[in-house]
Amino acid sequence: MKTFSPTPKDISHNWFVVDASDKILGRLATAVAVRLRGKHKVEFAPHMDTGDFIIVVNAAKVHTTGRKLDQKKYYRHSGWIGGLKETSLRDMLAKKPEEVIRKAVRGMLPKNRLGRAMLKKLKIYAGEAHPHEAQKPETLDV
């Protein structure tokens, strides 16, 4: 018996819409990362991008537990001495709610060019509307 290894013609990428309103951030990011990676499919291969396209709407309405709104910090550095900037989760949700979900999912994907290709299949929108109706996305309950 031979082990099945998928080829690009064996892979089909479906489109799904996930509504993030009133969802816990980490649990939502975990479910999205599994779908992006393709681990839910039978033909999963760790060296190939077998995952689906995911559209996340209502990113601004995501929730967290505990006191993470004020205690969780996002850091970035300008490259200059003393150039460390920090932003709380509350401020990130107010200014860039898409980045909160993108950073949470990015941490759960591989740290190489394959992971970057998977992240490009994630489309995040702060509101209800999205421009991907032509792809006929299915609703995904998380």
Secondary structure, 3 states (H helix, E strand, C coil): CCCCCCCHHHCCCCEEEEECCCCEHHHHHHHHHHHHHCCCCCCCCCCCCCCCEEEEECHHHCECCCCHHHHCEEEEECCCCCCEEEEEHHHHHHHCHHHHHHHHHHCCCCCCHHHHHHHCCEEECCCCCCCCHHHCCEECCC
